[in-house]
Each structure stands twice: as C-alpha cells, then as structure tokens.
C-alpha cells in the first residue's frame, strides 16, 4: 500500500486496470496449506501478464481456513507477488473482531487493498453497511467490495452509500446472472465514486449500447485456466477490452477465447446445478490437471467425482492444455 486513506479512491482509479487474477488455496495431502505450491502458482500467473491477484476469495475457500492459515496465505502472496503485481486479500469473516484483525494484518503485511463481502449472519443491507463501515474505519488500506447473491445481494443504492466511505474504492459486482441490470445501476449511482467491475466477459460487449466501460476485470481465474505464457489470449482479450478496444477484443474472444469459455461454462453449469458451489472443486481439479498445485477441497464442499474429472480431463486435452492421459487424483 503506497497511498493514504483519503487517496484510496484516486489510487484505485489510477491503478486498477486490465486483468486481475484470482487464486485457489492449495492444500497438501496432510491438509496443510501448501505454501510452496502457492508460490509456484503465483509465479505461473505472473508470467501470463496479470495486473493484480486476489487471494482467499470464494474460489480460495476462505470459509474453510483458520485465522492463522489466512494470514499465512496473505504473507506468502505478498512475498511472491509484491512489486510484480498488485495484491488484494479477501478478509471477510463473520466475527467482526476477526475481520478487523485480518484486515489490519493484510495492511501491515503490505497488501495493496482488502476485499469485503457480506457476513453470513447478515440479512439486510443496513446490517452489511454497518459491518463494512466498522471494518473500513479501523484500517487505512483501500477496501474493495464483493457483491454476490450467495448471502445478501446489495442493491445499487446500498452500494452507492457504501461508496461514500472514504477508503471504499472498488466493487466486484458479481450478480450479473441473477440481475443483468444491477451492474448498470451500480455504475450509474456509484461509478463516479468507485471503480465498478463485472467478472463476466459479456459486460464488455454491451458498452456500445449501455455506456458502461469497465477499466479492470476484478478478479477472475480464467487467465490461469485458459492461458499459457506463449498464448495468453484471455489476458490479451481483457486488456484490449478494458482499454476500450472492444472491436479487437471481440475478434480475439471469438477466435481464441470462446472455445475455452464453452468448456468452462459446460462444467460450471453442471456443477452449479449439482452442488450450488461449483468454483472450488472445478478450479482445483482444472488447476491440478494443468499442472498447478491444488489438492483437495475442504468440507462442506464436495469434490468432483472420478467420472466428472474424467470428462474434464478429456475436454482439457482437446483444448491442448494437458498432454498426459493420467494425472494425480484430486480428493478421491
């Protein structure tokens, strides 16, 4: 963090651009955090050209990590990525004191910003606002928001109110499949206060009609899921789109990215329908198959079955992402 609390909004506007990745949290067979594996994964992602990386987000199984484990992931992330990419640490935790402690730890460790989402026990927008306000006033670091329909889906007016908090500076508005107009409403009411981002590729292609231009993809694991250092088409696509070169971005997406998206969507939709919690098992299985450190998922999330893994393996082989017919089992 190289800005003052009052400068967080300006810092975000000037520095949050292009593609941000999102990381899984790898575990050893003994169910410990695989810090060496995390370092390996970060180094791979940095080669793809990401501008920033998010850690312990939903895809990183934050709910399944102890306080100490989350601090270890934060510290390793900063050791591996600081100076090479911006680092965002998701510090949400249902206990307010723990959330403040994790947020202060991330700031002290050298993160560039923290990310907060609605706590599990919240049921109203006012409860979410008061919780985030309490955390934000205890830190100087910039605060990003993660808005999803999994707990309390905040409306545009509530987000605009949160955007008035001095160090709230960016939002990942991830409700698009549920309410395709919400991101546009958020941009209208809060877009002059904070950076607004949607994690869905489709949002880039509506700019001509809606006027919504997002400067950053904040954040998305599809760089390491789709790309290689030699062919980082997804990162290129996002960089083109966020810089306003939408025609070039659309061509690249159609010619190089769409084939990967179709495979991703196929498995995502199946696992979401089956488990209503697709991301950790899909991300980890996909990662392991392409050579990243991953390991199992922790309860209550269930692993992919052998049959589901075999189907994914076949699809990834067809995309040229893996060469070997057999890889290490995951969570079997």
N, C-alpha and C positions, 0 to 999 in steps of 0.2 A: 504494500500500500504506500503510494508516494503522493498522497493528496490529503488535504484537511477535510474534516467532516462537512464543512459548508461547501466544499468543492466537489463533493461526490457526484452530483448531477452533471456538472460540466465535464468532469473526468469521464463519466460513462459515455456521454455524447461524443467525446473526442477519441475514446479508446476502444469502445466496443464495436468492432466491425468484423465482417467476414464470418468465417465458420468457427464455432465453439464446439468442441467435442465433449462427450460425457462418458465417464469410465465405470466399468464394473469393479467390484471389490473382490480380488482373487483370494481363495482360501487354500490352505494346504490340506492333504489327506487327514491330518490330525485336527482339522477345523480351527487352525490359527490363521491370522492374516498373513498372506504371502507378500511380504514387503519387497522381496527380491523380484517376484513376479510382477508386482505393481510397477516397480521401476522399469522393468523390461517393457511392459505395456505402454508406459508413458513415452519411452524412447521411440517406440514404433509409431505412436500417434504424432509425435513431434515431426517425424520425417514426412508426414502426409501434408503438412502445411497449416495445421490448425492455429488459430489466433489465441485460443484460450481453452481451458479444460475444466470441466466441472466434476467434483468428487462427492461421494456419499449422497448422491441424488437417489430418487426411487430405483433407478437401474443399478445403483450401487448398494442396494439393500440396507439403507441407513437404519431401518427399524430393527434389523437383526444384529446390529453392532452395539457393543458396550461403549460406555463413555471413553474408556481407555483406548479401545480399538479405533474409535473415530478420531481421536487425537493422533494416534499413530499413522493413520491414513493421511491425515492433514499434513503432518510433518514430513512424511515421505513424498507426498505430492509436491510440496514446496522445495524439498531438496532436489527432486528430479526435474521439475519444470520451471522453477523460478528463473527469470531472465531469458527464458526461451519461449514461454507462452504465459498468458495471464492465468491465474488460478482462482477458481471460485469454489468455496466449500459450503455445501448444504449443511446447515447447523440446526435444522428444526428438530425439536424434541418436545414431547408433551409436557414434561416438567419445566416450568418457566425458569427455575434456577439453573437446571442443567442446560437449557437452551442458551441462556446468557453466558454460562461458563464456556460452552463450546464456541460461541461467537467471539468471546474475548480471547479465547485460546487461538482461534484462527487469525484474528487480528495480530496478536502478539507474535505468532509464528511466521507471519509475513505474507498471508493471503492477500489477494487484490480486492476481493469482495466476498460477502457471505450471501447465502440464499435461504429464504424462509418460506415455508408453506403453512397452511392452516393446521393447527394441532388437532389430534384425533378427537378430543372431547368437545371441540367447538361445534356449535350448531347454528350460530347466527353470524352475520357479517360483523356486527359490533364486537362480538367476542374475539373474532380473528383480528380485527383492527386493534383492539386494546392489547392483545398479546404481542403482536408485532411492534406496536408502539413502545411497549415496555422494553423489548429487546433492543430496538434501534436506539433508544435514548441511553443505553448502557455501553454503547460502542461508538467508535469514530469511523469505522470502516463502512464502505458503501453496502447497502442492503438491496439484494435482488429479491423479487417475489416469484413464486411458482404457483400459478393458479390452475388447479385441475379439478375435475368433477368427482374425485375419489372421496372427498370429505365435504367441505363447504366450497361450492363454486361461487366465487365472488362476482358480483355484477360490476358493470362499468363505473357506476357512481361510487361504490365502495373502494374500487381500485384508485379512482381519482382522489378520494380522500386520503388513502394511504400514500399517494404520490406527493402529498403536501408535507410529509415527514422529511426533514432536511436531508437525511442520508439514504432514503429510498431512491434508487436511481435507475432501475431496470425491472421489467417483468417478462417472464416466460408465460405467455397466455396460451395454455395448453388445453383449452376447452373446445377447440375447433370441431371435432367430430360431433360434439353434442350441440353446439350453438355456433354456426358458422359466421354469425354477425357480431358476436361478442368482441372479437379482436378488433373489428372496425369501430365499435362503440368505445372500446378502451382507448384506441388511438385518437378518437375524436375528443374525448374528455380528459385524457391524461398524457397524450402524446407530446405535448409541449413541455411537460414537466419531467417525464422519464422516458427512457428508451423502451419501446414496445417491440416484442419479438414473438412470432409464432413458430413452433417447431415443425410445421407442416409445409412441405415443399409447395403445395398448391397455392399458398398465400402469395408467393412471388408472382404467380401468373395472373392475379386479379388486380395488379397495381394499375394497369391502364384504365380499368373500369371503376375502381374504388378510390384511387389516390393514395392507398396505403403502401408506403415504402418502408421496408424494414432494413436496418443497416447491419443487423447481426442475426445469425442463426444461433440462438442461445437456449439450450445447447442440445446436441444431437449426436448419437453414437454411429451414425451411418457413414462417417468418414472411415473409421477403422473396420466397419463391417463390409464396406463396398470397395475401398480403395487399396492400392499398393503405392509405394513410393514412386514407382515408374508410371503408374496410371492413376493419379489422384483425381479422377473425374468428378467425384462428388464435391470435394473441396473446391475445385475449379468452378463447378456449377454455382455453388453458394457464393463464392467470391464475385463471380460475374453478376449474379442476381442482386446481391447487396450493394454493389457499386452502380446499379441502375442499368446495366447492360442486359436487359431482360430478353431481347431477341436472341443474342448469342447464348444466353443461359438456357433458353427454351430448346434451342437446337442441340446443345450438348446434353441436356436432360433426355431428350427424345432418342438421341443416337447412342449415348453411352451409359446413362444412369437408369433409364426406365426398366431395363431388363433386370437389374438388381432390385429395384423397388417392387417389381412384380413378385419376386421370390420372397422378399421381406414381408410384403402385405399378405401373401398367402399363408405363411406360418404365423404371423402376428394375429390375423383374424381367427385362425383356427384355435390358437392357444388362448386368446382372449375369450372366445366363446366357451371353451372348456374350463378354464381356470379363473377368468376375470382378473388375471395377474400375469400377463404374458412376458413382460420385459425381462425380469431376472433369468428365468430358465432359457429363454430364447437367446438373450445376449450372451449368456455364459456358454451355452452349447455352441453357438456360432463362433464365439471367440476361441474356444478350445479347438474347434475343427480347423480354424485358420492359423493355429499356432500360438495364440496368446495364452497367458496364464489366466486361468479361470477357476477351476474347481467346482464344487457343488454349490447348490443354493441351500440356504438355511430355512428351517421351518418358520412359519407355517406354509411357505411356498413349496410346491411340489415340483420335482424335477421332470424333465421330459422323459417319456418312455423310450425304450430301445427302438421301437418302431418309428416313433416321431423323430428320433435322432437319425435313423437310417434315411428317412425321407429328406431331412435337411441336408444330410451328407451328400446325397445324390444331387440335390439342387445346387449346392455349393461347388461340387465337382463340375457340374455343367457350366457354371459361371467361370471356371478356371481359378477359383480361389483356393482349392485344395487339390493335391495330386495323389495323395495316398488313399487307398480304399479303406484303411483302418486307422483309427486314431485312438488316443486314450479315452476310456469311458468317463462319463460325467455323471456323478450322482446315481450310479446304478447300484 
